[in-house]
Amino acid sequence: MNIFDRLAEYRAENNRLAWNGTFREYIEILKKDPTPAMTAHARVYKMIESFGVEEVGGHKRYKFFEQEIFGLDRALEKLVEEYFHSSARRLDVRKRILLLMGPVSGGKSTLVTLLKRGLEKFSRTDQGAVYAIEGCPMHEDPLHLIPHELRPEFEKELGVRIEGNLCPSCQMRLRTEFDGDIEKVRVERVFISEENRIGIGTFSPSDPKSQDIADLTGSIDFSTITEYGSESDPRAYRFDGELNKANRGLMEFQEMLKCDEKFLWNLLSLTQEGNFKAGRFALISADELIVAHTNESEYKSFIANKKNEALQSRMIVMPIPYNLKVSEEEKIYAKLIEQSDMRHIHIAPHALRTAAIFSVLTRLKETKKQGMDLVKKMRMYDGEEVEGYKEADLKEMQHEFLEEGMSGVDPRYVINRISSALIKQNVESINALDILRAIKDGLDQHASITKEERERYLNFISVARKEYDELAKKEVQKAFVYSFEESAKTLFDNYLDNIEAFCNWAKIRDPLTDEELDPDERLMRSIEEQIGVSENAKKAFREEILIRISAYSRKGRKFEYHHHDRLREAIEKKLFADLKDIVKITTSTKTPDANQLKRMNEVIKRLIEEHGYTGASANDLLRYVGSLLNR
């Protein structure tokens, strides 16, 4: 599409969404649909809900967050249900400041930015439409025009709740411009916008000596004092503080607990009563969701100070820990790299996963559960099955440490180290070893970690390297096995013949000699042992395979070895074990013969076409796996 056509389309859409009318016309809109009169808290909840909600394993997953925030499903479910949903229903939770507390680079700022961007988009939809008194500096709800005595009748008629009073500016305009006739007041549709300071306010602490409370509540316009003669005249006041502009939407307090106390006390009245004090006016109503964020150490210092008890009681603290799922951590790195100008450098498969394994290991705590080490725990957290442990064990571990995920290596450090590997000159691709090397080199420059932590982290780098070694061998194993697909099918058919005879107490007929033989126990066990099927469990495993074959047969489908994950893994491992010597020779010989060269080219082609490697990274992988097998 032509970009100028797209711009014209955008302008046309803005014109379509724009609305301006009388107060009476606005009331007619509410009679048809009262949602524009919802509170700021309800607006945020409806916005999150509008993107869709999924039920996964008894837990809710909100799609609104899934493109930007990874691995925090449980924390986000708690946040939405316990704060946003409750406050949307006008429960007392809405009279609390939402404080996101967690380690650095844990996603707190990203979460708030996401809410702000979401509100901006939602206000441009029919269900998220926001209407305000035209010309009001606080873009306030037109229903505030209705006198308190008449509000019960309007509430009953429209099916809405009316809370709050007109701001001083609108009170004066109603008297002077409209002679008290609210029907003459104009109403317009507004679009929440951080850039235009509509419905979003952001306050960031700076030097307390120079920062003024006016940044929050607005200030006197001294240039107009002589014209209007009084500091209590609304026309001589700028209602441009962050609390004024955040009305109808969201107010973000960045690093809230770094703020001077005089800024925080303004929030006591705002959270509890929905109003704040500014200039020489009566309390000013404001409908806004207040979100703040801080780190754990500052929060502990804050609650240790008895002077902060009043403010503390008006907070809902939501822990935002680091992600503890390897697959989700991998997505964080992929997203950050995709946003850079280094997308042209090839990152070999499993490279980011290896970095993610290291990161997650540093954040996990040793469990007391017998036989469970950190690697097994990491796998279970990532949704993998670990033999001997069940779903109940996973839930028990997840509730064992409340502070798990609140410490460890942050994603920012790891992405910095990945960046250092990417930025090297003349590098066309990087692999897992390049990234682990960069992470290790960075530990020496990491000023905030202790000697003990450094030793722990070096150990986790070794564990991540071992995990990568297994992934690399499996990758080559798959490529080689696929190159010998006929061998895999032959082995599979042979195994099926034998287990069928075993389960039916029958003999196998030799295709060459035609003699009847007992099932080949050695062959069956050599395959089953590849995936840890014990002697006691072999009969159940074999019967399970036959049941699966029968189920496929009833549906008129042929059962293949890759239709059963564990059997596929067993066949591949068995075949690879038999091929190991061929792999060793093929990958390590400096002058391969024609046959070896053909095999190498087949494997490299498979790695490129089906596993996402480039020619260079596939060759690097084969050389590395060859060196592992030759050790």
N, C-alpha and C positions, 0 to 999 in steps of 0.2 A: 504494500500500500504506500502511496505517496505520502511523505511526512506532512505536507501542507494539508492534504485531505484529512489526515488524522487530527491535525490542529483544529481544522474547521469543525470536525466532528465533536471534538472536546468542547469547543465554544458553544456549539449547539446544545450539547448535553447540559452545560452550565445554565444556559438560558431556559432550558426545559425545567430544570430543578428549582430555579429561582421562583419565589412566591412573595407577594406583598398584598396585604389586604387590611380590612378593618378588624377590630376586636370581635365584632359580631360574626364576621366570616370565619375567624379563627375558632370561635365556639362551635360553629357548624361543622368544622373539620373534626373537633373532639367528639361531637355527637356520633359521628360515623366510626371514629377510631380514637380511643383515648390514649393510645401509646405515646404520642408526642409529649404528654404531660408527665411521663415517668421521671423518677428521680435519676440523678447522675449515677448512683450505684446500680440501679436497675438497668440503665443504659449500657453500662460496662458489661453486666452479666448477659444481657440480651445479645450484645455484640459478640461475645465469646461463643454463646450458644448458637448463633446464626451460622457459624462455620461448620457445625455438625459435632455430634458426640457419639462415640463408639463405646460399647460395653466389651471389655476384653478381660476374661478371667475374673469376672465379678467386680472389676474396677472400671471407672469411666476414663476415657481418653478424649481430650478436647483437641479437635483438629486445628483450632486457631493457632496453637503453639507449635505444631509439628514441623513447620518449615524452618524455624529459627532456633528452637530450644530442643535439645536432645537428652534423653535419659532421665528426665525429671518428672515422669508421668505421675508418680505417687505424690510428690511434693505439689505438683500443679493441681491434681485432683483435690487435695486437701485445701489448697488455696481457693479454688473456685467454689467448692461446696461449703467450706466453713466460713469463708468471708464474703465472696461476691454473691453467692446464691442467698445466703442468710440476710445480707444487707439489702439485696434487691427486694426481699420480702418485708422490708421495714423493721426487721428485728433490731434489737439494741446494738448489734454488731456494727451497724452503719455509723454509730456514734463513736467509732474507734479509728485511730490512725492505723493504717496497714504498714507494718514495719517488716521489710524483707531483710533478713539477717543471714549472712553466710560469708564464706571465704572469698578472697579476691578472685576476680575473673571467673566467678561461679555462675554468672548469667543474670544477676539482679538488674543491672542497668539495661541489658538486652530485653528482659521481661517488661520493664516499664516502658521502654521505647516501643515495644511491640503493642502494648495497650494504647499508647498515644496514637500510633499509626492506624491501629484498628478502629479507634473512635473516629478519626478523621474520615476513613472510608465509610464507616457505618452511618455517619451523619448525612452521607450523600445517597443513602438508600431510603426507600419508602418507610420501612419499619424503624429506621433510626433517625427520622426527620426531627429537627430541633427548630422551634419557633421562639422568637424573642421580641420584646418591645423595640420597635424601630428607634434607633438613636440612643438606646440605653448603653452606657459604657460597660455595664456588666452583663449585657445580653440576657436580661432576666426573663423569667417565666411570665407571660402575659396574664396568667391567672392571679398574680399578685395584685392586679388592679381591682379585683373584686373585694369590696368591703368585708371585714371580718363577720359582721352581722348576717350577711347574705351567703357566706361560704357554705354552711350546711346544706342549703337548698341547691346550690350549684353542684356540690359534691354528689348529692343524691341523683340529680338530673344527668350528670355527665359520667358518673362512675369513676371519679378521680378523687385524690386527696390534695388539698391546697395547703401548703406550708410556706411560711416566709412572708416578709413584708417588702413593699417597694423600696428601692434604694433612694437615698436623699435626692439624687438627680431627677428620677422619675416622679417623685412626690412633688417636686417644685414644678416640673413641666406639666403635670396633671392639673395643678392649680393655675399656672400662668398661661399655658398654651391652649388647654382644652376646657378651661372653666369647670373642672371636676367631672366632665362628661367622658366616662371611660370608653363609650362606644365610638368616640372620635379618634381614639388612640390607634395609631397604625401598628401593625404586626408584620414581621418579615421572617422568612426562613433563613436561618444562619447555618453555616457549615463549620464544624469544629476544625480548628487549624492552629497548630503551634506557631507557625510562621506569622499568621495574622493575629495571634494572641486572642483567639476565640475559644473558650472552653478548655484551654490547656495552659497551665502555669508551671514554671520550673524555677526553683530557688536553689542556688548553689552557694555554700558558705565561702566567705572570703575573710579579709582582715576585719575582725569585730570592731576595731577602732574607726574604720572608715565606712563600714557597711551600715546602712540606715534602715530602720524599721519601715520606712516609706517604700522600700523594695517590695514589701509584702502587702501593705495596706493603702498605698497611694500617698499623695502629698499635696500640700497647699501650693496653688499657683500664685506666687507672689506678684506676678505681673498684672493680675486682675484684681488684687485686693483694693486698690484705689478705685476701681470701677464699680465693684460690688459692695465695698465698705465693710465686709465682715469675713472672718475666717470660717464662720459657720454657714456661709452661703455656698450651696453645692456648686454654683457656677465658678467659685474661686478655688475649687478642689479638683485635682486630677485623680480620678478613680482608675488608676492604671497600675496598681500593685499586682503582684502575682496572684494573691488571693482574690482580687476583684476579677481578673481576667480568666481565672480557672473556673469561675461560676458556670454551672451546668455540665461540667466535665471532670477533669482530673488535675490534681495538683501534685507535682513531684518535688519532694525534698531530697536533694542529692546529699549523701553523707550527712544525714540529719543530725546525728549526735556530735558532729563537729561544730554545729551552729552555736552561737552565743545564746544564753538562756532567755534573753529578752525576746528573741524571735520565736522560741518554742512556747512561751506562755500565751501567745496569741492563739495558739491552737486549742487551748483548753476549752474556751467558750465555743469556738468553731465546731469542734467535734461533738461536744455535748448538746449544745443548744442550736447549732446551725447558724451562728452569727459571729461577727468579730467587731472590734472597736477600731474606728479610724477617725482621725481628726476630731473636730468638735461636733460630732453627729451622734445620734442614737445608734444602737447596735445595728450593723448592716447584715442582712440575711445573705447566706451563700450556700448553694447546694453543690457540693463538690466532694469527690472521693480523694482522700489524702493518702498518697503512697510515699513512703520513705524507705531508704535503704542504708545499711551500715554493715560493718564487719563485726565479727564475734568479740574481739578484744574491746572495742569501743562500747559495745552493748553491755559487756560485763562491768566495765567501769561506770557506765550510766546507771545500772541497777544497784550498784554498790553505794551510790550517793543517795542518802535518805531524802534530800531536797527534791529528788525527781519522782517521788512516789505518786504524786497527783497525776503527772503526765504519763507515768508508766502504766497506771490503771486505765488509761484511755488508749492503750495500744493493743493491737493484736499482732503478736510476733510470729512470723512465718519463716521457719528455717529453709534456706535455699542451699542445699549441699552441692558438692561436686557430683557429676554423673558417675555412676558405678557400673555402667554397662559398656563393655569393650566396643560392641558394634555401634553404639550411639556416640561414643567418644570419637570413633573413626569418622563419623558424619560431621562432627564439629570441625575437625581438621580439614576435611574435604571442602566444607562450606567456606572456610576462611581462605583456603588456597584458591578456590574458584573466584573469589572476589578480588584476587590480586592480578598483577600483570604477568605472573609466572605460570599461567595455565599451559603454556606451550612446552614446558619441561615435563617429560613423562615420569610419572611416579609408578614404579613397578607394583604389581599386585602384592598385597600383604605388608607393604612398607608402612602405611598409616596404621594398619591393624597392630603391627608390632609396637609402634609408638604408643598406641592406645593401651596395649597390654601393660607396658611399663607404667603409664599414668595411673591406671585403675589399681594396680598392685600397691602403689604408694598410698592410696586412699583407704584401702581395706584394713580392717582390724582382725587380728587373729581370733578365731572362734574357739570356744571351749568344746565344741562338738568333736567327739572322738573320730580320728581318722580323716578329718577335714582340714586340708591345708589351704593356703591362700589361692593357689592356682585352681583347685577344685571349686572353691567358693566363688572365684571370679567367673568360672564357666557356668555355674548354676545361676549367678546373678544375670548372666547374659542369655539365659533361657536354654542352655544346653543341659542334657541329661547326664548325670554322674551316677555311675553304678553304685548301688547300696544306699542311695539317698532319695528322698521323695519331696513332693511339694511342701509337705508340712515342715520338713527340715529347712527348706528355703525361707519360709515365712518366719520360722523361729530365729534364724540368723538375721533376717532383716529387722527384727525387733530387739535383737540382743544388745545393740549399741545405738543409743539415740543420737550420738554425735558422730556416727560413721559417715564419712564423706565431707566432714567439715575441715579436714586437713589433708595434706598430701601435695603433690605437684599440680600446679594449676595449668589449664589449657594454654594460657598465654605464653608460659615458659616453653612448653613443648612446641608450639607453633613458631616461636622465635628461633628455636633450634632447627626446626624443619626449614625455615626460611634461610638460615645460614648455610644449610646443605644445598638448597635450591639456587642460591645466588652465586655459587662458585662459577668461575669463568669456564666457558666451553663445555659445560655439563649438559648433555642431552637427556639424561635420565638419572634418577636416583633410586636406590633400593633400600630395603630395611636396614642393612648393615651401615649404609651411609648415615641414616637417620639416628641409629643407636650410637654411632660414633660421635655425631654432633651433640647428642644429649649428654653423653659422657664428658666430652670436652667442656660443655657448658657448666657442669657441676663445679669445676674449679673456679669459675667466675661468679658463681652464685653466692653472693655475700651473706644471705640470710639463713643458709642452712648450716647446721652444726656438723662437727666431725662424725658424730654417731649417725646422723641422718644421711650424710654422704656415703658412709659405708653401707647403710641399708639400701640406698638408691642404686649403688653400684651392683649390689646383689640382685636387685630387681631388673637391672639391665641384663645381667647374665641369664636370669629366668626368661626374660622376653626373648633373648637370643635363642635359647633352647626351644621355646615355643615356635619361633620362626623356623628353626632348623627342621622341626617336624612338619610345618606347613610347606616348606620348600620341597622336602622329600616327597610329601604326598602329592604336590603339584606335578613333579616330574614323574612320579609313579603313575598318576592318572594319564599323563601324556603318553608314556610308554605303553601302558596297558591298552589305551585306545588304539595305539598303533598295532597292537596284537589282538584286535577285537575278536578274531576267529578263535584265538587261543582261549580267551575269556569265555566265549560261548561253549566251546568244547568242554572246558573244565566245569562249567555250570551244568551242562547236560549230564556229564558223568556223575556229578554230585547228586543231581535229582534222581537218577536211576538207582543209585546206591541207597539214598534215604527212603525211597519208595519201597525197595526190597526190605530194608531194615524194619520199617514200620509195619509192613504186611507179613513179616516173618517169611519172606520168600527168598528165592535164589536169583542170581543174575546170570543171564546167558552170555557167554563170551562170543562176540560177533565173528571171531576168526575160527576158533576151535569148536564152537557150538556146545562146549561143556558148561554145566551149571556150577556157579561159584557162589560162595558166601559174600555178602556185601563187604566192600573194602573199607574196613574200619579206620585203617591208617589214613586213607585219602580223606574220609569225612572229617576226622579229627584234625588233620593238618589244615583244613579250611576253617573249621569252627574255632580252633585255638587262636586264630588271627584276631578274633574279636572278643576273646576272653570267655567263650562259652565253656563252662566247667563240665567235667565228666557227669556230674549229677544232673546238669541242666540240658545235656545234649538231646535226650529223647523229646523233651518239651519243645526245644527249638526246631527239631526236625518235623515234628507233628504240626507246628505252627506254619512251616513252609508248605506242607501238603494241604493244609486248610486254605491257605492263600491261593494255591494253584487251583483248588476246587472252586473257589469263589470266582476266580477269573474265568474258568472253564464254563461255569453256568451262565456267565454274561457273554460267552462266545469270544473271549479275548485270550490271546496267548500270553502266558506268564514269562516275563524276561527277568534276568538276574537284577537289573537295575530297578525293578518294581518293589524291591524289598531293601531298604537302606542298609540294614546290618549285613544282609547276605551280599549285597553289592560290595560293601567295604571289605568283607571277608575274602571274596573272590579276587578283588583288586590287590589286596595285601598278599595273598597267597601267590598270585601270578607275579607280583613285583619281587617277592622273596626269591622265586625261581629265576627271575630275570636279573637279579641284583648284579650278578657277575657280568652280564652283558652290559648293564648300565654303567658299571665301573669302567669296563674296557672302553665303551663307546665315548664316555664323557672325559676320560683322562688321557686317552692316547693322543699323542701329538701328530702322528701321521696315520689317520684312520684309513682303512681300505675302502673300496667302493661300497661294500655292503654296510659297513659301519657308518659311512658318510650318508648313505641313503636313509638309514635309521635316524641319524641325527637330524637330517633335514625334515623328516616326517614329524619328529617330536617338536622341533622348533616351529614348524608350520602349525601344529596343533596348539602350542602355547600362544602363538600370535593370534590365531583365528578364534580360539574358544576361551582363552584365559586372560586376554588383555595385555599381553607382553608386546614389546617391540623386538626387532631382531637382536639388538644389542643386549637388552635386558634378559631375553631368553637365553642367549649364549652365556651371560654372566651367571644365570641361575643354574644352567647345566654344569658349568665349571665348579660352582660352589657345592652343588649336590655331589658331584664326582669326588671332590676333596673330602666331603663328609663320609662318603661310603668307603673311601680308601684309608680312613683313620684306623 
